[in-house]
């Protein structure tokens, strides 16, 4: 028979792994990535870099949520926004810097920008709604949230069309670059106004409805008394400054991994004949993976409002903040980014927004609606791979 101390030891060990598996895994895979890169094994280095970036990003998102809960608005939203786009921007900028040796790198960056929204709205939202729908017949959220976000995304998508229309109507590269710069500026201004709308004037649009809160409360009562758990997660005990410093260090590590991924990844994509569109999709999945992880957990706990906020909020940031920042970084580095998206990317983006509007406008979701988003994503992936 095991002694009580033995049970306590096992429980502590299990708890440690549950709390820090992402950080431990990220560090281990980072070491392997560096060694494989130095030894010239680019294929495995690319794979291990992607895995390491995902694991470390999960840790960053956990720390960011701790900080967001402590800080008042709009600072909490700033933290979540920054961490949501940091990995995506680092990955895409690292790919952009490869354009001198790989001309298709810019097309991969453009594909990554659009793919981030498509993955957020179809894989993240679709998978979470599908899994949540299997556990609960219907899940409720605040319809004002989805209505606001789909309007924002629709307007933003139409703004991205401007350089593409100029490009497809015979205008020169300089005109498209000028249009891209102006659109980037407009998107940034639009984002600032939306942030005020979301965190100051209309915060009630982005909160759970009373009905969904009551449903969750009743369900918890049916499950019995809640257990009181002591949270020993180390970052809960860190000060805000210490947590910010940890996030900075982890983002710095991701920057190093992203450089390896970009260098070896472009070679990998070429050797295996992976199209720029599919490469952008792969990059988007890597950057969005932590949010998918969080959203699925929320859906299984009947927190569909959180899922909608994550999916649509991340999609909004992917356009309104990622695009301007990449344009600025491109200008500084001499790698000018033109927002001349191809018809497939623009079409997929608009169809994704329309589908999200149709599946969320009534404030209720079910597994069939989640499946619809997954089907749209798979169809786009097939086309992107063969386009």
C-alpha atoms as one frame of an Amber mdcrd trajectory, in Angstrom:
protein
   0.000   0.000   0.000   1.298   3.466  -0.944   1.885   5.868   1.910   0.186
   9.286   2.022   3.541  10.926   1.386   3.921   8.834  -1.767   0.488   9.982
  -3.017   1.397  13.581  -2.268   4.663  13.193  -4.164   2.909  11.737  -7.214
   0.278  14.469  -7.121   2.977  17.131  -6.926   4.865  15.583  -9.830   1.737
  15.370 -11.969   0.805  18.946 -11.085   4.277  20.159 -12.036   4.059  18.547
 -15.464   0.533  19.868 -16.014   1.640  23.411 -15.153   4.952  23.553 -17.003
   4.806  21.018 -19.851   4.689  23.827 -22.422   7.681  25.715 -21.017   9.747
  22.555 -20.513   8.879  21.265 -23.972   9.638  24.625 -25.553  13.112  24.799
 -24.005  13.973  21.196 -24.897  12.838  21.581 -28.511  14.700  24.926 -28.714
  17.956  23.189 -27.844  17.338  20.458 -30.420  16.420  23.105 -33.023  19.719
  24.932 -32.541  21.785  21.723 -32.660  20.010  20.455 -35.778  20.379  23.824
 -37.502  24.114  23.931 -36.770  24.557  20.358 -38.003  22.867  21.219 -41.312
  19.709  19.151 -40.781  17.335  21.883 -41.950  14.259  19.692 -42.317  14.191
  18.564 -38.694  15.315  22.012 -37.526  12.257  23.520 -39.239   9.926  20.997
 -37.601  11.450  21.354 -34.143  11.473  25.156 -34.406   7.745  25.138 -35.196
   6.982  22.872 -32.226   9.132  24.955 -29.887   7.485  28.214 -30.998   4.038
  26.723 -30.329   4.986  25.522 -26.832   6.642  28.791 -25.822   3.719  30.778
 -27.227   1.354  28.843 -24.968   3.437  29.895 -21.955   3.404  33.521 -23.130
  -0.386  33.459 -23.503  -0.777  32.039 -19.974   1.394  34.791 -18.463  -0.400
  37.437 -20.547  -3.753  36.324 -19.140  -2.395  36.669 -15.595  -1.280  40.223
 -16.366  -4.551  41.081 -18.117  -6.538  40.031 -15.048  -4.415  42.270 -12.813
  -4.408  45.370 -15.011  -7.350  47.665 -15.596  -8.627  48.396 -19.070  -7.388
  49.342 -21.573  -4.009  48.066 -20.361  -5.215  44.478 -20.007  -6.364  44.490
 -23.619  -3.040  45.991 -24.699  -1.165  43.068 -23.118  -3.400  40.438 -24.702
  -3.249  42.219 -28.062   0.528  42.482 -28.000   1.088  38.830 -27.136  -1.528
  37.733 -29.677   0.289  39.377 -32.588   3.910  39.183 -31.414   4.565  35.625
 -32.590   2.750  36.173 -35.877   4.687  39.380 -36.613   8.042  37.821 -35.681
   7.436  34.804 -37.928   6.211  36.842 -40.903   8.981  39.436 -40.574  11.602
  36.673 -40.423  10.151  35.241 -43.640  10.117  38.744 -45.177  13.865  39.092
 -44.563  14.428  36.007 -46.739  13.021  37.848 -49.787  16.520  38.833 -50.948
  17.370  35.160 -51.536  13.851  33.801 -52.086  11.565  36.074 -54.158   8.531
  33.974 -53.215   9.020  34.952 -49.554   6.882  38.106 -49.977   4.051  36.025
 -51.401   4.378  33.736 -48.385   4.122  36.764 -46.065   0.971  37.990 -47.830
  -0.456  34.485 -47.621   0.404  34.374 -43.921  -1.475  37.616 -43.212  -4.680
  36.355 -44.810  -4.220  32.822 -43.505  -3.994  34.052 -39.908  -7.576  35.343
 -40.175  -8.764  32.248 -42.014  -7.228  29.961 -39.373  -8.623  32.064 -36.498
 -12.132  32.172 -37.917 -12.352  28.650 -39.331  -9.946  26.372 -37.443 -10.009
  28.072 -34.033 -13.673  29.063 -34.056 -14.792  26.004 -36.007 -12.950  23.435
 -33.907 -13.946  25.048 -30.598 -17.612  25.387 -31.600 -17.635  21.812 -32.933
 -16.112  20.323 -29.764 -18.251  22.514 -27.517 -21.330  21.535 -29.499 -20.637
  17.853 -28.929 -20.625  18.431 -25.169 -23.531  20.914 -25.044 -26.474  20.906
 -27.422 -26.350  24.670 -27.895 -24.019  27.309 -26.495 -24.946  30.956 -26.014
 -22.869  34.083 -26.462 -23.450  37.814 -26.743 -24.593  38.413 -30.333 -23.422
  42.033 -30.121 -19.869  40.716 -29.932 -19.995  38.784 -33.198 -22.012  41.507
 -34.909 -19.403  44.147 -34.032 -16.429  42.008 -34.973 -17.848  40.811 -38.304
 -18.590  44.419 -39.267 -15.016  45.413 -38.389 -13.555  42.478 -40.304 -15.723
  43.090 -43.356 -14.665  46.752 -43.585 -11.014  45.800 -43.006 -11.134  43.128
 -45.721 -12.555  45.647 -48.187  -9.728  48.056 -47.293  -7.185  45.337 -48.134
  -8.798  45.073 -51.564  -7.618  48.564 -52.574  -3.968  47.726 -53.445  -5.101
  44.454 -55.028  -7.586  46.251 -57.299  -4.868  48.700 -58.365  -2.491  45.836
 -59.023  -4.968  43.922 -61.150  -5.958  47.039 -63.111  -2.487  47.673 -64.534
  -0.981  50.179 -62.089   2.758  50.077 -61.428   4.521  48.766 -58.310   5.120
  52.258 -56.923   1.386  53.034 -56.967   0.614  49.779 -55.128   3.283  50.517
 -52.516   1.830  53.988 -51.942  -1.678  52.542 -51.663  -0.411  49.862 -49.256
   1.173  52.506 -47.021  -2.011  54.606 -46.954  -4.198  51.575 -46.234  -1.826
  50.508 -43.463  -2.164  53.956 -41.875  -5.966  53.840 -42.139  -6.058  50.361
 -40.582  -3.938  51.527 -37.649  -6.220  54.521 -37.012  -9.249  52.239 -37.314
  -7.715  49.881 -34.736  -7.164  52.689 -32.208 -10.804  53.778 -32.536 -11.992
  50.171 -32.164  -9.853  49.709 -29.056 -11.567  52.715 -27.461 -14.947  51.337
 -28.537 -14.140  47.929 -27.041 -12.521  48.985 -23.769 -14.186  52.309 -22.926
 -17.506  53.197 -24.545 -19.129  49.835 -25.397 -17.543  47.221 -23.156 -20.942
  45.536 -22.706 -20.821  44.449 -26.354 -17.969  42.084 -25.547 -19.229  40.457
 -22.348 -21.206  37.259 -21.812 -24.974  37.571 -21.740 -26.880  37.003 -18.491
 -28.537  33.971 -20.038 -25.262  32.163 -20.714 -23.943  33.007 -17.242 -27.087
  31.537 -15.649 -26.763  28.374 -17.721 -23.189  27.906 -16.621 -24.080  28.561
 -12.978 -26.888  25.986 -13.058 -24.633  23.441 -14.665 -21.979  23.932 -11.981
 -24.626  23.497  -9.256 -25.726  20.216 -10.854 -22.160  18.957 -10.886 -21.916
  19.361  -7.125 -19.769  21.388  -4.785 -16.697  22.946  -6.306 -13.337  21.836
  -5.013 -11.008  24.490  -3.640  -7.739  24.254  -5.519  -4.506  25.932  -4.512
  -2.747  27.380  -7.557   1.019  26.974  -7.308   1.714  28.239 -10.824   4.917
  30.204 -10.383   3.945  33.120 -12.633   0.898  33.794 -10.456   3.348  34.688
  -7.700   5.554  36.908  -9.856   5.171  40.686  -9.863   3.883  42.407 -12.988
   7.369  43.649 -13.858   8.830  40.165 -13.477   6.138  38.680 -15.714   6.736
  41.359 -18.351  10.439  40.520 -18.232   9.703  36.798 -18.678   7.453  37.559
 -21.668  10.239  39.687 -23.170  12.770  36.860 -22.762  10.412  34.274 -24.257
   9.600  36.531 -27.228  13.347  37.029 -27.720  13.776  33.244 -27.793  10.936
  32.966 -30.326  12.726  35.575 -32.442  15.833  33.362 -32.584  13.737  30.292
 -33.391  11.793  32.230 -36.044  15.027  33.173 -37.788  16.018  29.503 -37.967
  12.509  28.534 -39.078  12.507  31.195 -41.808  15.947  30.276 -43.153  15.559
  26.492 -43.101  11.803  26.625 -43.734  12.078  28.454 -47.075  14.549  25.808
 -48.257  12.213  23.101 -46.964   9.200  24.616 -48.773  11.164  24.811 -52.043
  12.466  21.253 -51.898   9.036  19.773 -51.255   7.223  22.035 -53.730   5.019
  23.651 -51.092   3.216  26.640 -52.588   3.483  30.124 -51.072  -0.199  29.979
 -50.110   0.162  26.675 -48.274   3.391  27.867 -46.622   1.509  30.938 -45.356
  -1.184  28.633 -44.008   1.407  26.558 -42.125   2.915  29.705 -40.598  -0.551
  30.900 -39.555  -1.331  27.590 -37.838   1.950  27.790 -35.897   1.238  31.345
 -34.699  -2.434  30.667 -33.879  -1.875  27.272 -32.183  -1.790  28.649 -28.581
  -5.089  30.452 -29.131  -6.624  27.258 -30.549  -5.484  25.426 -27.428  -7.078
  28.063 -25.176 -10.310  28.265 -27.192 -10.919  24.510 -27.188 -10.517  24.408
 -23.393 -12.973  27.292 -23.063 -15.544  25.615 -25.326 -15.368  22.372 -23.322
 -16.146  24.455 -20.221 -19.160  26.042 -21.965 -17.403  29.410 -22.236 -18.325
  30.082 -25.855 -18.248  33.851 -25.268 -14.533  33.520 -24.580 -14.122  31.539
 -27.797 -15.853  34.242 -29.855 -13.725  36.936 -28.219 -10.511  35.020 -28.909
 -11.303  34.058 -32.516 -12.758  37.329 -33.720 -10.540  39.528 -31.574  -7.395
  37.799 -32.859  -8.652  38.054 -36.444  -9.257  41.783 -36.023  -5.775  42.317
 -34.621  -4.230  40.187 -37.398  -5.424  42.710 -39.973  -5.535  46.020 -38.132
  -2.261  45.736 -36.213  -0.125  43.103 -37.950  -0.391  44.740 -41.388   0.710
  48.255 -40.301   3.568  46.900 -38.166   4.851  44.681 -40.991   4.690  47.641
 -43.376   6.749  49.733 -40.926   9.293  46.959 -40.318   9.534  46.318 -44.044
  10.220  49.994 -44.712  12.934  50.105 -42.022  14.624  46.930 -43.309  14.375
  47.913 -46.978  11.987  45.036 -47.726   8.934  46.891 -48.961   5.723  44.910
 -48.542   2.936  45.437 -51.063  -0.595  44.406 -50.066  -1.270  42.997 -53.511
  -3.170  39.878 -52.447  -4.265  37.349 -55.046  -7.985  36.735 -55.795  -7.975
  33.415 -53.895  -6.807  35.070 -50.663  -9.276  37.946 -50.854 -12.154  35.655
 -51.816 -11.400  33.210 -49.005 -11.195  36.079 -46.515 -14.556  37.555 -47.518
 -16.298  34.160 -47.603 -14.875  33.401 -44.128 -16.286  36.640 -42.711 -19.692
  36.019 -44.296 -19.808  32.479 -42.871 -18.803  33.737 -39.402 -21.571  36.322
 -39.570 -24.151  33.660 -40.488 -23.088  31.174 -37.807 -22.858  33.624 -34.896
 -25.450  36.338 -35.558 -28.202  34.721 -33.442 -26.066  34.359 -30.292 -26.174
  30.547 -30.361 -23.795  27.939 -31.766 -23.891  24.174 -32.308 -21.544  21.516
 -33.631 -22.884  21.736 -37.205 -21.881  25.396 -37.432 -18.407  24.489 -36.219
 -18.201  21.762 -38.845 -19.156  24.285 -41.544 -16.135  26.430 -40.666 -13.827
  23.411 -40.708 -15.132  22.399 -44.141 -14.464  25.886 -45.514 -10.927  25.778
 -44.128 -10.170  22.354 -45.608 -11.483  23.492 -48.988  -9.241  26.560 -48.855
  -6.240  24.414 -47.836  -6.744  22.178 -50.879  -6.914  25.189 -53.215  -3.941
  26.925 -51.517  -1.838  23.806 -51.961  -2.609  23.546 -55.674  -3.040  27.223
 -56.618
